[in-house]
Each structure stands twice: as structure tokens, then as C-alpha cells.
Amino acid sequence: MNRDMKPGMLIIIIGITMFIAGLVLFYSIELGQTDPVLRFIKNVGTFVGLSGMGVTLAGILLYLINKNESTIKESFDV
């Protein structure tokens, strides 16, 4: 991995991975399962997917906050 990768990008990648893992866990179990273990896996998929969306949003905000802004050159010469 690139050593110069900003923390915002890394968090975005982790969030997207969490979201995809949540989708896989949620949709790999059929609807209407009565087995408690399978229902638990489906619930964990929901939690991981929603958490992944939040982590991705946090990464995007962190990336935007830490973005290098160009300096404003003001000339006060009159």
C-alpha cells in the first residue's frame, strides 16, 4: 500500500469493504429463516452494512477536511 495514502482514503476503502461484506451476509440468507443462527448472521449483515455506510461517510468527510486548499493570495497594494 502507498505510504502516502491519506487516512481519509483508507477509511473510505474500509467502509466500502464493510458495506460489501454486510450485503453478502444479509443476502446470503433466505427470507423467513427460523434458525436462530441464520437469523443472527442476517442481523449481523445488516449491522455491518449500515456501519460500513457510516464509516464511508466519515472517510469522505475526513478526506474533504484534510484536502489541501490553495492559499489565497490577497494584494493590499493601493
C-alpha positions in Angstrom: 0.0 0.0 0.0 1.2 3.5 -0.7 2.7 5.1 2.4 1.5 8.5 1.3 -2.1 7.4 1.3 -4.2 9.8 3.3 -6.2 8.5 6.2 -9.5 9.5 4.6 -8.9 7.3 1.6 -8.1 4.3 3.8 -11.2 4.8 5.8 -13.3 5.1 2.7 -11.9 1.8 1.4 -12.5 0.1 4.8 -16.1 1.4 4.8 -16.8 0.1 1.3 -15.4 -3.3 2.2 -17.6 -3.3 5.3 -20.7 -2.4 3.3 -20.0 -5.2 0.7 -19.4 -7.7 3.5 -22.7 -6.7 5.0 -24.5 -7.1 1.7 -23.0 -10.6 1.3 -24.0 -11.6 4.9 -27.5 -10.2 4.5 -28.4 -11.5 1.1 -26.8 -14.9 1.5 -29.5 -15.9 4.0 -33.1 -16.5 2.6 -36.0 -14.6 4.0 -38.1 -16.3 6.7 -35.4 -18.3 8.3 -36.4 -19.7 11.7 -33.0 -21.0 12.7 -31.6 -18.6 15.3 -28.0 -18.8 14.0 -29.0 -17.9 10.4 -31.2 -15.0 11.7 -28.2 -13.8 13.8 -26.0 -13.9 10.7 -28.6 -11.9 8.7 -28.8 -9.3 11.6 -25.0 -9.0 11.7 -25.0 -8.4 8.0 -27.5 -5.5 8.5 -25.4 -4.0 11.3 -22.1 -4.4 9.3 -23.6 -2.9 6.2 -25.1 0.1 8.0 -21.8 0.6 9.9 -19.9 0.4 6.6 -22.1 3.3 5.2 -21.3 5.4 8.2 -17.6 4.6 8.0 -17.6 5.5 4.3 -19.3 8.8 5.0 -16.8 9.6 7.8 -13.9 8.8 5.4 -15.3 11.1 2.8 -15.7 13.9 5.3 -12.2 13.3 6.6 -10.8 13.4 3.1 -12.6 16.6 2.3 -11.5 18.3 5.6 -7.8 17.3 5.0 -7.8 18.3 1.4 -5.0 20.7 0.5 -6.5 24.0 -0.1 -4.8 26.5 -2.3 -3.5 29.6 -0.5 -5.4 32.8 -1.1 -3.1 35.5 -2.4 -4.5 38.8 -1.5 -2.9 42.0 -2.6 -3.5 45.0 -0.4 -1.4 47.4 -2.5 -3.4 50.6 -3.2 
